[in-house]
């Protein structure tokens, strides 16, 4: 699945390159945007568009998730155990991308390098790497087994003063 986030209105090139990467690699794809004017006039066979799909339902079923690196998308992909291809655009997205790359569950393509062949190659590396998929699963298991709110509350309450 491919999502450019909700904060930008100029993603025509992102969705065109994503759809073409799917066509070139023979992979299916889901383009997520509430702005259909950003999409190519015709999508390749096996590529579909949805305005919205709940990430909690979608992400665990994906081979890979391509997104902008926002903290919400990044965290939900970690929790779902799906490899990530991140195209950061602004703000915290670059830092989020660097962190999940260090965790071994993501790759990054900067916007000016986001071209169909580059995307297709990165997706192949992400999807075909069994050790990376295992690492994604391990992190997802940890996130699902930990109550972050309770742990944070305990840490705050244990502080002196």
N, C-alpha and C positions, 0 to 999 in steps of 0.2 A: 504494500500500500504506500501511497505517496501523499504527503500533506505538507503544504507550505505554511501552515499556521493560519490564524484568523486575522492577524493584525495588518496584513499587507494586501493591497489590491492589484499589484502588478506582478503576476506570476505566470503569465502566458508562456514565457520561455521555459520555465521550470516544468510545467505540465507537458509541453510539447516534447522536450528532451526526455522526460520520464516515459511518456507513451512510446516514443521511438526506441528507447532503451529496451522496453518490453518486447517490441516487435523484433528488434535485432537479436535479442537473446532467446526468443521463443517463450518468454515467461508471461504469465498472466499478471494483470495489475489492476489496482483499485485507485482511482484518482479521487481524492477527497477535497472538495471545495464547495462553498456555498455561493460561489461566483462562476456560473457556467460560461460566462464570456471569456474566462481565462483558458478554457479548454480548446484544443484543436477542433476544427470543424468536423473531422471524422476521426474516430478512435480506431486503432488497430484491433483485429480480432483478439478476443481474450482480455481486452482492457475495458473497464467499465468506470462509470462516474457515479458517485453518491454525494449529495449535499452534506450528509451527516451520517455517521455510524458510531455508536458508543465504543470508545477505545477498549473498555473492559471486555466487551464481547468480541471485538475484531482482532486485537493485537495478538492474543495467544494462538490464533489460527494462521498467522502469517509466517512466511519463510524469512522475511526481512521487512523492516519499516524504515522508509525514507522520510525525513522530516527536517525542520529548521533548527532543532536543538533547543527549543523552549523548555523550561524546566518541567512543565506539566507533561508534555509529550515524551521527554526523556525519561522521567520517572515512571510513567505508565508503561513504556517499552521495557524498562528494567524489570518492573514487577511482572510483566507478561513473559519475560524470558526470550525476547525476540532480538536478533542482531539488528543493529541500527546503522544506517547510512545518513550522516548529518550534513546538511548544507546550511551552515550558520550565516545569518545575515546581519545581526546587530546585537547590542546589549550583552546579556549573559550567555548568549548562545555559543560563543566561541569557547568560553570557559566550560560550559556544560559538555560541549563536544570533546574538549581535551580530557576532561575527567573520565568520561565513559570510554574513550580510547585507551586511557591508562588502565582501566578495568579490564580491557581486552574484549569488549563486546561491541565495538563500533569502529567505523572508518569515517573520514571526513572528506568532502569535496567542496572546495570553496566555490562561490557562485560563478566566477569567471571561468572555472574549469568544469562546470556542470554541463557536460555534453553527452549525447547518447552512448557512445562507445566507452567513455570513462565510467559512466553510471553502470552500464551492463557488466563491465569487468569487475567493478567494485562489488556489485551484487553477487556475482559468481563467487568471488573470494569469501564474502560473508556467508553465503548459503552453503557452500561446499566444504567449509572448514569445520570438521566435526569437533575439534577442541574448542573452537569459539562458541559453537552451539551448546556444548557442555558447560562452558563458563557462564553463558547466558542462563542456563537452567539452574546452576548453582546459586547465582545471585538472586534469581527470581524466588527460589526456595527460601533463601535467607530473608528476603523482604516480606514474603507471605507468612513467615513464622515469627516475625518480630512485630510487636506493637509499638510503633514509633512514638505515638502520643504518650503511652504509659512510660516508656523509657525516658522521654524528654521530661515529663513531669517528675519522675523519680530523680533525675539529674538536677533539676532546678531545686527541688525540695531538700536535696542532700547538701546544697551549698550553704556554707556558714553565713549567718547574718540575716 
